[in-house]
Amino acid sequence: MKPSSGAGVVLIFLLLAFNVQVLAEVSPDRQAALRHLLKQDCGSCHGMTLKGGLGPALTKNEIMHKPKQLLLTTILDGRRGTPMPPFRGLLTEEEVNWLVELLYQGDI
């Protein structure tokens, strides 16, 4: 049986709706604070333009092939044996999802 193109459209719509929902769960004030955190705190290791430094580049082109769950887990739990600290307890999962979406959009 050939899959219908309608199913693909529904899937794309659901994915877009999920991304909008994730972005909507973080207040505008908190979004500004998270952007600052990304540029300053993350930038101290990943480079001020996020093109790499002590840590790998976080540009859209560098991360687009990585699963979002990997980035979420790395931010929340850190990476043992590296300077990457865990942010669990400092950031909520919703905030980390928002940051990951921001990175994937390249809207930094």
Secondary structure, 3 states (H helix, E strand, C coil): CCCCHHHHHHHHHHHHHHHHHHHHCCCHHHHHHHHHHHHHHHHHHHCCCCCCCCCCCCCHHHHCCCCHHHHHHHHHHCCCCCCCCCCECCECHHHHHHHHHHHHHCCC
